[in-house]
Amino acid sequence: MENTAFGTRERALLLGLMTLGGTASNPELRAHVGDALDGEPRRRVNKRALVTSEKLGRSYHHTLTEEGWAWCVTELEGSAPDRGGSLGRTLYGVLRVIKGYLDAADLSLAEFVVKAREGETAVSGDLTKAIRDAYWHLAREPQDWVLLTDLRAQLEDAPREEVDEALRQLEQLPDVHLVPEADQKILTDEDRHAAVLIGGVRKHLLAIEAR
């Protein structure tokens, strides 16, 4: 398989999709790698049967095919893009180390990624669902603003740091919104403590567009 036919953007998107377990929506890709698989890059990887893409709602959802996983395995031994600089060369050095480990452990790339993601997302995945459930318990209708003070009370003993991280992940999705309270004077000390810090801004209110 000739991997060098792809430029930096397509390589980043394919490898990013791989690290997400081989399946992700464009909003998830954008949150993860800062870009979405759309336009000509999507058409190219679809044409080469590396990725299948299905439009669900307003966004595409992508899945690596067997050929796509094989492309990623080959890329582990590839060379950095010409304009990748020192970071690109370092990244591809890390990919070669991963390939060496997989060979020594007799482990497929897909198995390695799935095991790694199981460790990463078991807690956050449960928490993001718990946050959504808590929101719908408190909200009267979609897009109602709910104080994080009230939301956290619904989550009982969930660790503060894990709840914060789950909120940050949720905010990257197009149907979830976190904002500061516009009238800071009405905030209680409890409200200020319940805020989540995102991008240097303390956010106190959560809204979700639809179930």
GIRA-V467428 format. One record per residue. N is the residue number from 0. RES is the residue in one letter. PSI is psi in whole degrees, 0 to 359 (* if undefined). Layout:
# GIRA-V467428
N_RES_PSI + N_RES_PSI
This chain:
# GIRA-V467428
0_M_134 + 1_E_98 + 2_N_337 + 3_T_354 + 4_A_341 + 5_F_147 + 6_G_185 + 7_T_317 + 8_R_312 + 9_E_320 + 10_R_314 + 11_A_319 + 12_L_319 + 13_L_315 + 14_L_324 + 15_G_318 + 16_L_320 + 17_M_314 + 18_T_342 + 19_L_12 + 20_G_6 + 21_G_1 + 22_T_133 + 23_A_157 + 24_S_167 + 25_N_319 + 26_P_323 + 27_E_319 + 28_L_318 + 29_R_320 + 30_A_328 + 31_H_316 + 32_V_359 + 33_G_17 + 34_D_161 + 35_A_152 + 36_L_89 + 37_D_179 + 38_G_216 + 39_E_319 + 40_P_318 + 41_R_316 + 42_R_323 + 43_R_314 + 44_V_330 + 45_N_317 + 46_K_325 + 47_R_5 + 48_A_31 + 49_L_332 + 50_V_138 + 51_T_141 + 52_S_134 + 53_E_133 + 54_K_117 + 55_L_111 + 56_G_233 + 57_R_353 + 58_S_152 + 59_Y_146 + 60_H_130 + 61_H_147 + 62_T_130 + 63_L_134 + 64_T_178 + 65_E_320 + 66_E_326 + 67_G_318 + 68_W_321 + 69_A_321 + 70_W_316 + 71_C_321 + 72_V_316 + 73_T_322 + 74_E_337 + 75_L_334 + 76_E_14 + 77_G_182 + 78_S_148 + 79_A_149 + 80_P_150 + 81_D_325 + 82_R_20 + 83_G_341 + 84_G_194 + 85_S_326 + 86_L_318 + 87_G_317 + 88_R_321 + 89_T_316 + 90_L_313 + 91_Y_335 + 92_G_320 + 93_V_320 + 94_L_321 + 95_R_324 + 96_V_317 + 97_I_318 + 98_K_319 + 99_G_320 + 100_Y_315 + 101_L_318 + 102_D_316 + 103_A_324 + 104_A_357 + 105_D_50 + 106_L_136 + 107_S_158 + 108_L_317 + 109_A_317 + 110_E_318 + 111_F_313 + 112_V_316 + 113_V_316 + 114_K_318 + 115_A_318 + 116_R_330 + 117_E_319 + 118_G_326 + 119_E_318 + 120_T_357 + 121_A_314 + 122_V_310 + 123_S_324 + 124_G_316 + 125_D_320 + 126_L_319 + 127_T_322 + 128_K_317 + 129_A_322 + 130_I_315 + 131_R_316 + 132_D_318 + 133_A_320 + 134_Y_312 + 135_W_339 + 136_H_328 + 137_L_326 + 138_A_143 + 139_R_332 + 140_E_166 + 141_P_144 + 142_Q_8 + 143_D_141 + 144_W_127 + 145_V_131 + 146_L_138 + 147_L_335 + 148_T_312 + 149_D_322 + 150_L_313 + 151_R_327 + 152_A_332 + 153_Q_342 + 154_L_2 + 155_E_245 + 156_D_17 + 157_A_133 + 158_P_137 + 159_R_313 + 160_E_322 + 161_E_323 + 162_V_317 + 163_D_316 + 164_E_321 + 165_A_321 + 166_L_319 + 167_R_320 + 168_Q_317 + 169_L_321 + 170_E_339 + 171_Q_350 + 172_L_148 + 173_P_341 + 174_D_2 + 175_V_135 + 176_H_132 + 177_L_130 + 178_V_159 + 179_P_156 + 180_E_126 + 181_A_321 + 182_D_90 + 183_Q_339 + 184_K_337 + 185_I_353 + 186_L_137 + 187_T_169 + 188_D_324 + 189_E_320 + 190_D_317 + 191_R_322 + 192_H_329 + 193_A_348 + 194_A_152 + 195_V_136 + 196_L_118 + 197_I_120 + 198_G_33 + 199_G_4 + 200_V_132 + 201_R_123 + 202_K_135 + 203_H_344 + 204_L_141 + 205_L_136 + 206_A_142 + 207_I_136 + 208_E_318 + 209_A_162 + 210_R_*
